[in-house]
Amino acid sequence: MNNKIRVALLGLGNVGENFAEHFLEQIQEGQRPIEIVAVAHHHMDSPVALGFAQSGVPVYEDATEVIKMGENVDIIFDLTGSAEVRQNLRKGMMDSGNKHTVIAPEVFANLLWMFFGEDVVLTRRAGGY
């Protein structure tokens, strides 16, 4: 059994980028058994998307493409802020029969953010993911 928790981060806009940076920091500093196995962002040429790509992490322009990874993803953090994406993710998960992967919305990211010890509030700028 693989003890690593495999995570996908969807939406690397303001919220997602801040979350990804601090999440990676927590993983690395604490030597946590967590692996970011995929990310999604509308802007494939953004510095954060390019950074993940250079690290060998698959980067998707369409967030719902992550569903095709099946049970190779334990948790999908939906940081897109898009109700349509969230609905499509849920539908895709149901259609694929994947009962393993959990979709964690932004509220869960906010909960984790509180444990990062940051004074900055995790907020979204206009424009979404």
C-alpha positions in Angstrom: 0.0 0.0 0.0 1.2 3.5 -0.9 1.4 5.7 2.2 1.7 8.9 0.1 -1.3 11.1 -0.2 -1.6 12.1 -3.9 -3.1 15.5 -4.4 -4.2 17.5 -7.4 -4.5 21.3 -7.3 -7.1 22.8 -9.6 -7.0 26.5 -10.2 -3.7 28.3 -9.8 -5.0 31.8 -9.7 -4.5 34.1 -6.7 -6.0 31.6 -4.2 -4.5 28.5 -5.8 -1.0 30.0 -6.3 -0.8 31.1 -2.7 -2.2 27.8 -1.4 0.2 25.8 -3.7 3.3 27.7 -2.5 2.5 27.3 1.1 1.3 23.7 0.7 4.6 22.8 -1.0 6.5 24.6 1.8 4.7 22.6 4.4 5.3 19.3 2.5 9.0 20.0 2.1 9.7 21.4 5.5 7.8 18.7 7.4 8.9 16.0 5.0 5.3 15.0 4.7 4.3 11.9 2.7 2.2 14.1 0.3 2.8 14.3 -3.5 1.3 16.8 -5.9 0.5 14.6 -8.8 -1.4 17.1 -11.1 -2.4 20.7 -11.4 -4.8 22.6 -13.6 -4.7 26.2 -14.7 -6.2 28.2 -17.6 -2.9 29.9 -18.3 -0.4 27.1 -19.1 2.3 29.7 -19.5 2.0 31.2 -16.0 5.1 31.0 -13.8 3.4 28.7 -11.3 2.1 26.3 -14.0 5.5 26.3 -15.7 7.2 25.6 -12.4 5.1 22.5 -11.8 5.6 21.4 -15.4 9.4 21.7 -15.0 9.1 19.6 -11.8 7.5 16.8 -13.8 4.0 17.4 -12.5 1.3 17.1 -15.2 -0.4 20.5 -15.9 -3.8 20.5 -17.5 -5.6 23.5 -19.0 -9.0 21.8 -18.5 -9.4 21.0 -14.8 -11.8 18.1 -15.4 -9.0 16.2 -17.2 -7.7 15.3 -13.8 -10.6 12.9 -13.5 -8.9 10.6 -16.0 -6.2 9.9 -13.5 -8.7 7.9 -11.6 -7.6 6.5 -8.2 -4.1 7.8 -8.8 -5.4 10.9 -7.1 -6.5 10.8 -3.5 -7.6 14.4 -3.0 -8.6 17.0 -5.6 -8.4 20.5 -4.3 -10.9 22.5 -6.4 -9.6 26.1 -6.0 -11.2 27.3 -9.2 -14.1 29.1 -7.6 -16.2 27.9 -10.5 -19.5 26.3 -9.8 -19.5 24.9 -13.3 -16.1 23.2 -12.8 -17.2 21.8 -9.5 -20.3 20.4 -11.0 -18.4 18.9 -13.9 -15.9 17.3 -11.5 -18.6 15.7 -9.5 -20.4 14.4 -12.6 -17.1 13.1 -14.1 -16.3 11.3 -10.8 -19.7 9.7 -10.8 -19.5 8.7 -14.5 -16.1 7.2 -14.0 -17.2 5.1 -11.0 -14.3 6.5 -8.9 -15.3 6.2 -5.3 -11.8 6.7 -4.0 -10.9 10.3 -4.8 -12.3 13.1 -2.7 -13.0 16.6 -4.1 -12.1 19.2 -1.5 -13.6 22.7 -2.1 -12.0 26.0 -1.3 -13.5 26.0 2.2 -11.3 23.0 3.0 -8.2 24.8 1.6 -9.1 27.7 3.9 -9.2 25.3 6.8 -5.8 24.0 6.0 -4.5 27.6 5.4 -5.3 28.4 9.0 -2.8 25.7 10.1 -0.1 27.1 7.9 0.4 29.9 10.4 0.0 32.7 7.8 -1.3 36.1 8.7 -2.5 36.6 5.1 -6.1 35.8 4.3 -6.6 33.4 1.5 -8.9 35.4 -0.8 -9.8 35.4 -4.5 -9.3 38.3 -7.0 -11.8 38.8 -9.7 -11.4 36.5 -12.7 -11.4 33.1 -11.0 -9.1 30.3 -12.0 
